[in-house]
Amino acid sequence: MGSSNLNVRLDDDLREEATQVLAGYGLSPTQAIKLFFNQVAATRKVPLSFDFQSEKNFTLTSKTQAGLRQTEREFANGEVEHFDNVEELNQIIEKTSHD
């Protein structure tokens, strides 16, 4: 399969802002464009929504915060079962799914 170049003319400010956002995903502009084209080709749709929250603007809902506090209390009180490894956890899941 051959390859070709694609030249895109962008406003300097737009390019800088987008490059910073992409860096938050760990992507270069070239990688992002390849991902975009792959997604369009695979789905035959133009993806218009990218849901991402950086750590800077990430907030937990009050329900999630309450759930985390409850889990912390249960853990502190010894109410949470401890597993030494994933295999041990999987065995319990397998056992309880057949009960």
C-alpha positions as CSV (number, residue, x, y, z in Angstrom):
1,M,0.0,0.0,0.0
2,G,1.4,3.4,-1.0
3,S,1.3,6.5,1.0
4,S,0.8,10.2,0.1
5,N,1.1,13.5,1.8
6,L,-1.7,15.8,2.7
7,N,-1.0,19.5,3.1
8,V,-3.5,21.5,5.2
9,R,-3.4,25.3,5.6
10,L,-4.4,26.3,9.1
11,D,-4.5,29.5,11.1
12,D,-1.4,29.6,13.4
13,D,-3.4,30.1,16.6
14,L,-5.7,27.2,15.7
15,R,-2.8,24.9,15.0
16,E,-1.1,25.9,18.3
17,E,-4.3,25.4,20.4
18,A,-5.1,22.1,18.7
19,T,-1.5,20.8,19.1
20,Q,-1.7,21.5,22.8
21,V,-5.0,19.6,23.1
22,L,-3.6,16.7,21.1
23,A,-0.5,16.6,23.3
24,G,-2.8,16.0,26.3
25,Y,-3.9,12.8,24.5
26,G,-0.2,12.0,23.8
27,L,-0.8,12.5,20.1
28,S,1.0,14.4,17.4
29,P,-1.0,16.3,14.8
30,T,0.0,13.7,12.2
31,Q,-1.2,10.8,14.4
32,A,-4.5,12.6,15.1
33,I,-5.2,13.1,11.4
34,K,-4.4,9.5,10.7
35,L,-6.8,8.4,13.6
36,F,-9.5,10.8,12.2
37,F,-9.2,9.4,8.7
38,N,-9.2,5.8,9.9
39,Q,-12.3,6.5,11.9
40,V,-14.1,8.1,9.0
41,A,-13.1,5.2,6.7
42,A,-14.1,2.5,9.2
43,T,-17.5,4.0,10.2
44,R,-18.4,6.0,7.1
45,K,-19.2,8.9,9.5
46,V,-17.5,12.0,10.5
47,P,-16.8,11.9,14.3
48,L,-17.9,15.2,15.8
49,S,-17.6,14.5,19.5
50,F,-14.5,13.8,21.4
51,D,-15.2,13.5,25.1
52,F,-12.1,14.3,27.1
53,Q,-11.5,15.9,30.5
54,S,-8.0,16.7,31.3
55,E,-6.9,16.4,34.9
56,K,-7.1,20.2,35.1
57,N,-10.8,20.3,34.6
58,F,-11.8,16.9,35.8
59,T,-14.5,16.9,38.6
60,L,-16.3,14.0,40.2
61,T,-20.1,14.2,40.5
62,S,-21.4,14.3,44.1
63,K,-22.8,10.8,43.6
64,T,-19.3,9.5,42.6
65,Q,-17.7,11.3,45.5
66,A,-20.2,9.8,48.0
67,G,-19.5,6.3,46.5
68,L,-15.8,6.8,46.9
69,R,-16.2,7.9,50.5
70,Q,-18.4,4.9,51.3
71,T,-15.8,2.6,49.7
72,E,-13.0,4.2,51.8
73,R,-15.1,3.7,55.0
74,E,-15.8,0.1,54.1
75,F,-12.1,-0.5,53.4
76,A,-11.1,1.1,56.7
77,N,-13.6,-1.0,58.6
78,G,-12.4,-4.2,56.9
79,E,-15.6,-4.7,55.1
80,V,-14.0,-5.0,51.7
81,E,-12.6,-8.3,50.6
82,H,-8.9,-8.3,49.7
83,F,-7.3,-10.3,46.9
84,D,-3.6,-10.8,46.5
85,N,-3.8,-11.1,42.7
86,V,-6.2,-11.0,39.8
87,E,-6.4,-14.8,39.5
88,E,-7.7,-15.0,43.0
89,L,-10.4,-12.4,42.2
90,N,-11.3,-14.2,39.0
91,Q,-11.8,-17.5,40.9
92,I,-14.2,-15.8,43.3
93,I,-16.1,-14.2,40.4
94,E,-16.3,-17.5,38.6
95,K,-17.5,-19.3,41.8
96,T,-20.2,-16.7,42.6
97,S,-21.4,-16.6,39.0
98,H,-22.3,-20.3,39.2
99,D,-24.2,-20.0,42.5
